[in-house]
């Protein structure tokens, strides 16, 4: 097995490089921390602790995927790492710009840019603000490392669940060039190439480029177009200057652009989830009846895996993403120590239109006009100094990190041109006025009897105002957040005795975030209805209809009262994190270790104004909105992690085993409940709540859930403890049973769940009742069992110099829930995915032709299921379903990609 050089200076948890075929040794001039001349060519050498070490000697956990494995598996972005890293799950939902990565079942849910990622992404040592940025094309990659467990004592940015470190191929002193062309189904065309040129004795340059175009796998029947297409290009240029063996300077600049329509969703039915039951039946669910009567084709509810969408006429998912930046890395051997400096600037901007309700009926949309965007501008500086002391008894490292980031979010979420009629029909069809339901009549009312007594004229006037809310809402909302953080850290290895090492790391982080927002809105019906109806709300017989009209008039706090209003806030955090590892080698081929780590993810602000308050009472003007700004804050996520492990390695066979336990306090959860995005910290209560926080299925005396949970679901702040537990075992093995044959195997068992008694923050306040299914259940997108396997055979073909390639990898996943509120309609059955590639290669692999398939078995499954926006029908007879925790909510789903296949031609010289 050739050496795999892992050049990152970062703390890591245990490594399984062997899920992959070997990487070719990189011919980049070695810096002092990369010296490997003393190692056997069959040993995997890493620098995961900031120094070159044989993999079998590293008492930490990381999955390393080589360039060759990336090529064989067809991986072009981090989502495809799922096939070779069993503890990792990467998915994308409403925008590919905001994909979510999870490690050991822990990750950040949803598309809210105010939340940082539990799994951080670094590319060439530079932190990327959100993990979805790794879904871009990556160009020529040397390797990718997936670090499991909390990180912080070496990398620039803290991460509470893990880290994905991507290392691109650096310039080398020899001339190299190559390229590949791929064509596949969905009219998929991918062209890539690279050129490496020596520019003298001390300077080399390299350029990589990728162009991709592909039709979408959804078909928009309404507008006769495809959705979830690909149209992107990427270019990266590098210069590497090495005036002496003691100094290396690497300059990198890159640019990515994507112009794509993303991301469509289908209605979930019993083909996706058995618990959907009669939810999509217009005879049982009034909301489906309303959609049908306003034009929704019923075919949308019957065959989701046809991937036919019925987008509202004139609406679009078109979007543009641009990502560019530069970094300068300097490695300087000062004699007694080595200094590393990484200076970087990143500018990322993405805007995306959407038919936000995902139906033919025009309820909610974001125009594809550039006014719905998010932009990150980030400057960062990292410094590390490392060396040895006390006759090499101590390997020491100290460092510092500084980052300043401006996040700007603009939003133009607006009601569609059928929203008013949809809203009034929704009220009429499911309430006491159901007999008057008439979708073609004003206010959806066939008649207007004096059903509300003397208040009837006021109520009906409010209906008429609601009926007229079409193409109203946000004109332009702007959110601005400045995040400034700095940290000091140290990471040291003490060689206590032969074979016995103690690793100690510590980090101090100071985080400050400043937030302000300005709102624009033209929905005057909301404030008019508030003024007319709030005086009637205390009348018991009118409360329900008043609340219904106000909620739909002011849905998502879309009120004209906020027009021109600004709010601001600031928060500061100081945190210590660290790690301690004790490892021992009783024999050359065996390593055992135990570790403790404390991790941290910063708190922040929910960048969604719907979180300010419920859409009933008015704000009270500028001062009222400012008084509620604290509702947008959420606290930092803290994790205490424990791990024991063992590694056994004897040439062609290696086996790594790790057992872990991770306890998360203030776990940051982002949930869309069908109306608003909730961002809430989740904690446990050490004293029992006696069912006070539970839903109907666990608290059967309540009709749908424990209505008193606002008081019974709380506890004293002194009793608050961690609310999420992730524990399990990871087994990874590699085997070379014969020449040119390599087998990799992986198994992760992860019991990642909420505690039995949950509260909503560190003070012990009740959990929001939209999350009433959580106590005692597994987290979303956290399967208990995942297995992976890979097989690579590269036989010589006679004496011609030709060789063959046969490669397969597979991932088997057990059942899991895809929704963060854990509604049973969002369950996903277990499934098996398989990729394959066969080909023939020329002498020294100067050329190759390969046939490939992704999702070879054409497995249908859901990435994420969610509450269809604003599409919850009325509860009650004749609809009954003990599996449903209240109401008649319709569900939508983001589907995974179907089978893709094609041919790739590759050459290099």
Buried (B, 14 or more C-beta within 10 A) or exposed (E): BBBBBBBBBBBBBBBBBBBBBBBEEBEBBBBBBBEBEEBEEEBBBBBBBBBBBBBBBBBBBBBBBBBBBBBBBBBBBBBBBBBBBBBBBBBBBBBBBBBBBBBBBBBBBBBBBBBBBBBBBBBBBBBBBBBBBBBBBBBBBBBBBBBBBBBBBBBBBBBBBBBBBBBBBBBBBEEBEBBBBBEBBBEBBBBBBBBBBBEEEBBBBBBBBBBBBBBBBBBBBBBEBBBBBBBBBBBBBBBBBBEEEBBBBBBBBBBBBBBBBBBBBBBBBBBBBEBBBBBBBBEBBBBBBBBBBBBBBEEBBBEBBBBBBBBBEEBBBBBBBBBBBBBBBBBBBEEEBBBBBBBBBBBBBBBBBBBBBBBBBBBBBBBBEEBBBBBBBBBBBBBBBBBBEEEEEEBBBBBBBBBBBBBBBBBBBBBBBBBBBBBBBBBBBBBEBEEBBBBEBBBBBBEBEEBBEEBEEBBBBBBBBBBBBBBBBBBEBBBBBBBBBBBEBBBBBBBEEEBEBEBBBBBBBBBBBBBBBBBBBBBBBBBBBBEBBBEBBEEEEBEEBBBBBBBBBBBBBBBBBBBEBEBEBEBEBEBEBBBBBBBBBEEEBBBBBBBEBBBBBBBBBBBBBBBBBEBBEBBEEBEBBBBBBEBBBBBBBBBBBBBBBBBBBEEBBBBBBBBBBBBBBBBBBBBBBBBBBBBBBBBBBEEEBEBBBBBBBBBEEBEBBBEEBBEBBBBEBEBBBBBBBBBBBBBBBBBBEEEBBBBBBBBBBBBBBBBBBBBBBBBBBBBBBBBBBBBBBBBBBBBBBBBBBBBBBBBEEEEEEBBBBBBBBBBBBBEBBBBBBBBBBBBBEBBEBBBBBBBBBBEEBEBBBBBBBBBBBEBBBBBBBBBBBBBBBBBEEEBEBEBBBBBBBBBBBBBBEBBBBBEBBBBBE
